[in-house]
Structures are given as C-alpha cells and as structure tokens.
Amino acid sequence: MHDENANRNARPGNPDSQASWEQDDVPALALGALDSDEEEQTLSHVRSSMTAREELRAFEELAGDLSLAVERATPPPQLRDRILQRTAPTEPARVEPERVTRLSPPVWIGTLAAAVLILALAAIALTQWSSAR
C-alpha cells in the first residue's frame, strides 16, 4: 500500500509530491536527525501532506517505543574517574624567559675603548692628509 501511495503522490501538482523533499527525511525528522534546512523543507511538506503527517506520527511513535525497548546500561564506577582524569586541566608548562646575553663590563669597556681609538686614529689621519694637500 505504501508503494501505491508513493506512486499516487508522485504526480505533478499533487501536494504529496516528492519533488522537493526526500521521503527518507520523514523518519529522519522524527529522530531529529536533519539539519535546519532539511528540517524546514520536510516540515513544510508535512504541513501540506496528510500522508506525510501520518508517516511522521507513526515514526515518532516508533522512535518513542524504541527508546523504551532498550535496557538502560549502568557504566562501571571507574569510568567517571578515568574520564575526569583524562580531561582534567593540566598545569601549563612553565616557560622560562629567554636569557639576554649581556656583555660583562670589561668586554664593553674594551669595545668602547677600541672604537674611541679607531676614531682618534681616523681623525689624526684625516688631519695629516688635509695638511699634506
């Protein structure tokens, strides 16, 4: 009978036409498994189709029955502790500041003295060169 209804509903102009929606979307709607666009499109179809409304009701009832048919499992008591241990925040790694290499006073004093000496020698050479001209 379902195939007969599907063939009848597939005719153009029929509000039950499947042209703009997927028939599999009705069970997915009942399970809450559609994205927002698919859900809106399927709901639009369900509002305009008596057949789709009946199918949706049947699938919602079935989904409710299935949830009651499954026996609730009790997790082992250690599971909670293991999950909490794995997801517990850890202390952030200590980051040591980079050490800045500073010249010890004797090194920078020597460098400064060498620079002054080079400048003095350059000044003397420049003076002698200009007086020789």
N, C-alpha and C positions, 0 to 999 in steps of 0.2 A: 504494500500500500504506500509505503514511503517513496518508492521509485515512481509510482503512478502520480503521487502528489508533486514530486520534483519535476516530472515531465510537464504536468499541467501548469505548474508555477513558472516554468521557464519561458512561457510565451511572452513576446514583446507586449508592453502595455499592462501586463498583469502586475499588481502591486507586490505580489510574492515572487517576482522575477529575481533571479540570482545574478543579474548583470553587474550590479555594483557592490556586491558583497560575496563573501565565501561562505558556503554552507557550513564548513568546519568552524566558522567563527562563533556560531551559537553555543556549542559546547564549551569553547574557549572562554566565551563571555560568562557562562555560568561558573566557570572555575576562576574567573578574574585574571585570565592569562593573556589579555590583549593589551597592546599599547593604547595610548589615549586616542590616536586617530582611528585605529581599527575598532576600538570600543564605540566611539561616537558613530561611525558608519554602521556598525552592526545594530546599535540601539535604534538608529534611525529606521533601519529595515524592520526591526522587531516591532516598533511602534506602528508601522504601516501594514504589517502582515499578521493575520490571525494564526497562520501555520507556524510562523517563526515564534510568536508569543507562546504557543502551546509547546513547541520544542524547548524553548528556554525554560519554561516552568518544569517540564519533565527532567531536563538536565540539572536544574537547580535542586530538585528533589533527590535525584540520583546522587549528586555531589554530597548532599547532606547525609544521605543514607551511608555512603561510602566512608565518610568521616567517623560515623558511629560504629562501623563494622570492624574497624581496626583497633586492636587491643593497645592500650597505652603502654609504652615501654618505660621502665624506670632506668635511668642511666646509673652506671656504677658510681659509688660515692667519691671515688678518687678522680673522676672525670672533671669535676668542677675545680679541684685543686690544680690539676695538670693544666687546664685552660688558663686559670688565673696566673700560674707561674710563667707560662709561655707568653702571655700578653701583658704581664706586669711591666710598668715602666722601669727602665734601667737608668742608672745614673749616667749622665752624659760623660763622655771621655774628657778627661782634663787636657786642656790644650795649653801647653807651655808657651809663653810668649817667646818670640824669636829673640835670640840674644843679638844685641847690636855690638858689633866689634868696634871697640873704642881704642884709639891709639893711646898707649901709655905716655905720660908727659915727656920722658926722654926722647921718644920717637918723634912726636910732633914738634918738639923744640928743635931737634936736629933738622927736620924737614924745613921749618921756618928759617933757620939759620942758613941752610943751603940756598933757599930761594932769595934771601937778602944778599948773600954773597954773589949769586949769579946776576942779580940786578945791579949791584955795585960794579961788578966787572964789566957789564954791558954799558953802564954809564961812563966808566973810565975809557973804554974802547971807543965809544961814540965821541967823547970829548977829544981824544987824541986824533981820531980820524978827521973831525971837523977842523982842528987846528992845523993839521997837515995839509989841508987843501988851501 
